[in-house]
Amino acid sequence: MRIWTLHPRYLDPQGLLALWREALLAQKVLLGETKGYRKHPQLERFRKQDDPVASIASYLIVVHQEAVRRGYRFDISKIVHRKTNQKIAETRGQLLFEWERLKLKLCKRHGMQDPSLGRTKLPDAHPIFKILPGGIRSWEKQPHTGMLPTSE
């Protein structure tokens, strides 16, 4: 499961569809409607919110908006109709880690990197996240290349 900190506009069609499905699964987990993925570490940042279900619903709404912008027909009725304005704290290191991971994924999937991605130094985060100083989250499987910082 990957609930991206990055804004969904950076995802390719496969990535956007995967995010939609995974965030809907996360919503089911937070609603207690499934036995799988209950301990998934990426859900902790949602669980820490005053209303975790409203937080994942707010996350999903932005994913749906991106899908609509692209002309896709994601079923909005699958989103629990609660939302929140509460921001989730996330770190700059996590955002940058995901950015590098996404660029590698897109390069593998499409054979070459979109030149505009390379010019972006600090990508936009999904609007539910408030980006703060800090490193990569401990729940990430970090590469052994030493290329990505673990703290600022």
N, C-alpha and C positions, 0 to 999 in steps of 0.2 A: 504494500500500500504506500503510495506517495501522495501526500496532501501538500502540494507545492506552496512554498512561501512566495514564490514569484507570481507576478500578475499572469493570469491565464492567456493573455494576448501573445505571449512568447511561445506558446505551445503549438506544435503542428497539429493537423487534424487527428492523428492517432493519439497524441498526447492529451488533447482536449477531451476526446471521448473517454480515454482511460481515467482522466481526472474526474470526470462526471460520474463514472461508475464507482470509482473508489470513494469519492466524497459521499455518494448515496449509501454505499456500504457503511461508511463511518457514521452517517446519520442513523442507520439501523442499529449499529452497535451502541451508540449513545442513547437510543430509545429503549435499549434492552431487548431488541427484537431478533437478535442472533447470538449464537454461542461462540462463533469464531471471531477472531481479531479483537476480543475484549481487552487484551493487554497490550495491544499494539502501541509502541512508544509515541508515535506521532499524534495519537489521540489525547495524550496527556495535556497538551497545550489547550485543547478544547475543554477537557474535563475541569481544568482549573478556573474556568469562567463561571460567573454567577448563574448563567443559563447555558450549559453546553450545547443543548439542542438548538437553541436560538443562534448560537455562534456558528455551528455547522450549517444551519439554514442560511445565514447571512453569507457565508462562504459560497454555498451553492448558488445563491442568487447571482453573484458576480460571474460565476462560471456559466450560468444560463445566459446572462446578458452577452457574454462574449460569443457564445454559440449563436445566438440570435443575430448578432452583428455580422457573423460570417454566413448567415443564411441557413443554419442548421435548425432542426426542429427537436430540441430536447424538451421532454415533457415536464413542464414546470409544476404540474400537479403532484409530482413525486417529492417535492420539497415541502417539509412541514412548514406551515404558514405562521412562523414566529421568526422575528428577527431582532437583532440587537445593534446598538451603536457602539457597544463596548469593544475596544481594541484589544488584540492579543499581542503581548510583548514577544518579539522575536529578535534575534541578533543579526547584526550586519554580517558576521562570519557565516552564519547559516544561510543567509540570502546569497552571499557570494559563492559558497560551496554548491548550492543548488544551481546557480547560474553556470558554473563550470561543468557540473554534471549534465545539465540540459544541453549545453553546447556540444559536448561529447556525444550524447545520445542522438542529437539531430545530425551530426556529422556522420555517425555510423549508419543512421537510417536513410539519409539522403545522399551520401557520398561526398558532400561538400558543405561547408558551413555558410550560412547566410552572411554576407559581408556586413550587414547592418548590426548583426549580433556582436561581431568583433569590435565594433566602434562603441558599443554600450559598455561603459565601465561599471556603473552602478545601476543595475536594472530596477525597475519599479517592483514593489511588493504588491501582493494582493491587498486591496484596501482594508481588509479586516486586521492586518498586522501593523503594529507600530514598531518600526525598526530602531533598535537600541544598540549601543556598542556591545561587543562581545564576540565570542568565537563560535565554532561549530558545535552544535548540540552533541551531547555524549551518546545519544542514540543512533547517530550516523555511523555507518561503516566507512571509516576514513581510508583514503588511498594510502598506499605505502610509498608514494613518490616523493613526499615531502614538499609538494608544490603548493598546497593550500594551507593557509595559516589556521592555527587552532585558536588563536587569540589575536587581539589587535594591539 
